[in-house]
Amino acid sequence: MTGLRELNPGYFALVMATGIVSRAMRLNGATGLSAVLLGAGIVAFVLLTVAYAGRFARYRGEFLADARDPRRAFGYFT
């Protein structure tokens, strides 16, 4: 399963961006779209958390290499 082995830490940016846009839609009065985006962000967060936990369990070396590489490590903070 090379997809899990090479999972980029920056994918958590999807969750952050979805949350930001959801909040902006709510402030603009589009509460329905905001709720949909919030739900999508929550689902993405849960799926990515499970995927990264699986990556840590199965491919610890690659996970830790990403954590030590400044070009990739900051992706974990999104």
Secondary structure, 3 states (H helix, E strand, C coil): CHHHHCCCHHHHHHHHHHHHHHHHHHHCCCHHHHHHHHHHHHHHHHHHHHHHHHHHHHCHHHHHHHHHCHHHHHHHHC
